[in-house]
Amino acid sequence: MAELRRAYGAAPWHLALLAGCLTVAGWVALRLAGEPTAGRMLLWFVGAAVAHDLVLFPAYAAADRALGRADRSLRNHVRVPALGSALLFLIYLPGVLGLGDGTYAAATGLAPEPLLGRWLALSTGFFAVSALLYAARRPWRRR
């Protein structure tokens, strides 16, 4: 085991997990190979990766660096609700921005107009709960 760890550079369970992930990814690639829209899906995937690496990562790394002077607890009380809000925004992006109204209405039978307000309310709630938890924990940390 020590020789495998030295040669591979990580624990054996890491190698097994990596092999499992590659197996699942290969299975998905084989399932998508016969799809007529596989090229469009690949283009969207590559575009998302490039947009993340060139736009989103520098943006949230700079925001996190700006929080770097704050104490660790405050940073985490900002990071967690920001992550939740950002993930909800990405999931409901077309509805929040008002794009694809006809498609959303046809698929769900619902109007997409309230999505922006609901996302804003949820995001506000995330930050409010986080601020309350930070305020509640702050006196205990001083002792």
C-alpha positions in Angstrom: 0.0 0.0 0.0 2.8 2.4 0.8 4.4 1.8 -2.5 1.1 2.5 -4.3 0.6 5.6 -2.3 4.1 6.8 -3.1 3.7 6.0 -6.9 0.2 7.4 -7.2 0.7 10.3 -4.8 -2.6 9.8 -2.9 -4.5 7.2 -0.9 -5.9 4.1 -2.6 -9.5 5.2 -1.9 -8.8 8.3 -4.0 -7.7 6.2 -7.0 -10.8 4.0 -6.6 -13.1 7.1 -6.4 -11.4 8.7 -9.4 -11.9 5.5 -11.4 -15.5 5.4 -10.5 -16.0 9.0 -11.5 -14.3 8.4 -14.8 -16.5 5.3 -15.4 -19.7 7.4 -14.8 -18.4 10.2 -17.1 -17.6 7.6 -19.8 -21.1 6.1 -19.4 -22.7 9.5 -19.8 -20.5 10.3 -22.8 -21.6 7.1 -24.5 -25.3 7.8 -23.7 -24.9 11.3 -25.3 -23.0 10.1 -28.3 -26.2 9.1 -30.1 -28.0 12.3 -29.3 -28.6 14.7 -32.2 -28.0 17.7 -29.9 -24.8 16.4 -28.4 -22.8 19.1 -30.2 -24.9 21.8 -28.7 -24.6 20.3 -25.3 -20.8 20.1 -25.7 -20.7 23.7 -26.8 -22.7 24.8 -23.8 -20.5 22.8 -21.4 -17.3 24.3 -22.9 -18.8 27.8 -22.9 -19.8 27.4 -19.2 -16.3 26.2 -18.3 -14.7 29.1 -20.1 -17.1 31.6 -18.6 -16.5 30.3 -15.2 -12.7 30.3 -15.5 -12.4 33.7 -17.2 -15.3 35.6 -15.6 -16.8 34.1 -12.5 -13.8 32.7 -10.7 -11.8 36.0 -10.8 -15.0 37.9 -9.7 -15.7 35.7 -6.6 -12.0 35.4 -5.8 -11.7 39.2 -5.8 -14.8 39.4 -3.6 -13.4 36.8 -1.2 -10.0 38.6 -1.1 -11.9 41.8 -0.2 -13.4 39.9 2.8 -9.9 38.6 3.7 -9.3 41.3 6.3 -12.5 40.3 8.1 -12.4 37.6 10.7 -12.9 34.0 9.6 -16.4 33.7 11.1 -17.7 36.8 9.3 -16.3 35.5 6.0 -18.1 32.2 6.3 -21.3 34.0 7.2 -21.0 35.9 3.9 -19.8 33.0 1.8 -22.5 30.5 2.6 -25.6 32.7 1.8 -23.8 34.1 -1.3 -23.2 30.6 -2.5 -26.8 29.6 -2.0 -28.0 32.7 -3.7 -25.6 32.3 -6.6 -26.6 28.6 -7.1 -30.3 29.5 -7.1 -29.6 32.3 -9.6 -27.9 29.9 -11.9 -30.6 27.2 -11.6 -33.4 29.7 -12.3 -31.4 32.0 -14.6 -33.8 32.2 -17.5 -36.8 32.8 -15.3 -35.1 35.3 -13.0 -33.9 37.4 -16.1 -37.3 37.0 -17.8 -35.9 34.9 -20.7 -37.8 31.9 -22.1 -41.1 33.0 -20.8 -43.1 31.0 -23.3 -41.0 27.8 -22.7 -41.4 28.0 -19.0 -45.1 28.6 -19.2 -45.6 25.7 -21.7 -43.5 23.3 -19.5 -45.0 24.2 -16.1 -48.3 26.0 -16.8 -47.1 28.8 -14.5 -46.1 32.4 -15.2 -42.4 33.1 -14.7 -42.9 36.7 -13.5 -42.7 35.9 -9.7 -39.3 34.1 -10.0 -37.3 37.3 -9.7 -39.1 38.4 -6.6 -38.9 35.0 -5.1 -35.2 34.7 -5.8 -34.6 38.2 -4.2 -36.7 37.2 -1.2 -34.8 33.9 -0.7 -31.5 35.6 -1.1 -32.5 38.3 1.4 -33.6 35.5 3.7 -30.3 33.7 3.4 -28.3 36.8 4.3 -30.7 37.8 7.1 -30.5 34.3 8.8 -26.8 34.4 8.4 -26.6 37.8 9.9 -28.8 36.8 12.8 -26.6 33.7 13.4 -23.5 35.8 13.3 -24.9 38.3 15.7 -26.1 35.5 18.0 -22.7 33.8 18.0 -20.6 37.0 18.3 -21.1 37.6 22.1 -20.1 33.9 22.8 -16.9 34.3 20.9 -15.7 37.2 23.0 -15.9 35.1 26.2 
